[in-house]
Amino acid sequence: MKAKILGKLSIDKNKIKNEISVIEESGFDDAYKEYSIGKWRTKSIWNQNGINGEAISKEYCGHAKRTFFSNQLTYINEIISKNFNTKYIKPVRVLNSCENGMIFPHKDYLEFKKGFNRVHVVLYTDKNCLNSEKDTIYHMRAGEVWYVDGSNIHSAMSLSEKGKFTLIIDFCPDISLEKIFSRNSSVVKDNIEPFVKYDIGLNQFLIQKASTNVLKKNKPLKKTLCNGLSKKCESWKNIKPERFVFFA
């Protein structure tokens, strides 16, 4: 597995709870919905022009600007500015996945020349939120800072009501991971063992769950998966076929 933990931050639960409420009240951006099913929502907070709603990742020269909306997210901006080298930052988004939200197994950066060094900072989660890379399913715990290699087939899903809120920070692809941190970063970089839940891929995991009647009992999840597969057949004609791997 190429995904790995880079370190861990101490997250103030009350401050994060307040700013999550601000994000939820403001609504989410209309980006990347075609690649997911269920509740899989994103909010742009830093981007090329600092304009609200520009949530599609782009390659560009220079560093990101905070959106006007993100001025309301004092604590989240503090996490970014205090711990990471902002001159290398490109887009920053807050991702929320919940209520059986899922992004299908896929590869990133196919439309880009180089892509990014992508880092996840988990703001809030529970054990029902899973990530997958090839044949491994793992759980990102709150406060953990992860590097995710988008060139490998990967996926994620959140089975709980509240789900997961994650900062997704894209850095220049040409710098080492050591350089993404600021000099005064409070990220603890001691050896942290990843929480690997299953040594199987997410596709096989879902097949096993179906075979043990979990999908029969969980009607919302069954409906979500069926709608997603129908969506794949009917309305994904313009999406690069090599991006996705469906239950292979």
JOWOBEL-V426610 format. One record per residue. N is the residue number from 0. RES is the residue in one letter. SS is DSSP state (2 for helix, 1 for strand, 0 for the rest). Layout:
# JOWOBEL-V426610
<<N;RES;SS> <N;RES;SS>>
This chain:
# JOWOBEL-V426610
<<0;M;0> <1;K;0> <2;A;0> <3;K;1> <4;I;1> <5;L;1> <6;G;1> <7;K;1> <8;L;0> <9;S;0> <10;I;0> <11;D;0> <12;K;2> <13;N;2> <14;K;2> <15;I;2> <16;K;2> <17;N;2> <18;E;2> <19;I;2> <20;S;2> <21;V;2> <22;I;2> <23;E;2> <24;E;2> <25;S;2> <26;G;0> <27;F;0> <28;D;1> <29;D;0> <30;A;0> <31;Y;0> <32;K;2> <33;E;2> <34;Y;2> <35;S;1> <36;I;1> <37;G;1> <38;K;1> <39;W;1> <40;R;1> <41;T;1> <42;K;1> <43;S;1> <44;I;1> <45;W;1> <46;N;1> <47;Q;0> <48;N;0> <49;G;0> <50;I;0> <51;N;0> <52;G;0> <53;E;0> <54;A;0> <55;I;0> <56;S;0> <57;K;0> <58;E;0> <59;Y;0> <60;C;0> <61;G;0> <62;H;0> <63;A;0> <64;K;1> <65;R;1> <66;T;0> <67;F;0> <68;F;2> <69;S;2> <70;N;2> <71;Q;2> <72;L;0> <73;T;2> <74;Y;2> <75;I;2> <76;N;2> <77;E;2> <78;I;2> <79;I;2> <80;S;2> <81;K;2> <82;N;2> <83;F;1> <84;N;0> <85;T;2> <86;K;2> <87;Y;2> <88;I;1> <89;K;1> <90;P;1> <91;V;1> <92;R;1> <93;V;1> <94;L;1> <95;N;1> <96;S;1> <97;C;1> <98;E;1> <99;N;1> <100;G;1> <101;M;1> <102;I;1> <103;F;1> <104;P;1> <105;H;1> <106;K;0> <107;D;0> <108;Y;0> <109;L;0> <110;E;0> <111;F;0> <112;K;0> <113;K;0> <114;G;0> <115;F;0> <116;N;1> <117;R;1> <118;V;1> <119;H;1> <120;V;1> <121;V;1> <122;L;1> <123;Y;1> <124;T;0> <125;D;0> <126;K;0> <127;N;0> <128;C;1> <129;L;1> <130;N;1> <131;S;1> <132;E;1> <133;K;0> <134;D;0> <135;T;1> <136;I;1> <137;Y;1> <138;H;1> <139;M;0> <140;R;0> <141;A;0> <142;G;0> <143;E;1> <144;V;1> <145;W;1> <146;Y;1> <147;V;1> <148;D;0> <149;G;0> <150;S;0> <151;N;0> <152;I;0> <153;H;1> <154;S;1> <155;A;1> <156;M;1> <157;S;1> <158;L;0> <159;S;0> <160;E;0> <161;K;0> <162;G;0> <163;K;1> <164;F;1> <165;T;1> <166;L;1> <167;I;1> <168;I;1> <169;D;1> <170;F;1> <171;C;0> <172;P;0> <173;D;0> <174;I;0> <175;S;0> <176;L;2> <177;E;2> <178;K;2> <179;I;2> <180;F;1> <181;S;0> <182;R;0> <183;N;0> <184;S;0> <185;S;0> <186;V;0> <187;V;1> <188;K;0> <189;D;0> <190;N;0> <191;I;0> <192;E;0> <193;P;0> <194;F;1> <195;V;1> <196;K;1> <197;Y;1> <198;D;0> <199;I;0> <200;G;0> <201;L;2> <202;N;2> <203;Q;2> <204;F;2> <205;L;2> <206;I;2> <207;Q;2> <208;K;2> <209;A;2> <210;S;2> <211;T;0> <212;N;0> <213;V;2> <214;L;2> <215;K;2> <216;K;2> <217;N;0> <218;K;2> <219;P;2> <220;L;2> <221;K;2> <222;K;2> <223;T;2> <224;L;2> <225;C;2> <226;N;2> <227;G;2> <228;L;2> <229;S;2> <230;K;2> <231;K;2> <232;C;2> <233;E;2> <234;S;2> <235;W;0> <236;K;0> <237;N;0> <238;I;0> <239;K;0> <240;P;2> <241;E;2> <242;R;2> <243;F;1> <244;V;0> <245;F;0> <246;F;0> <247;A;0>>
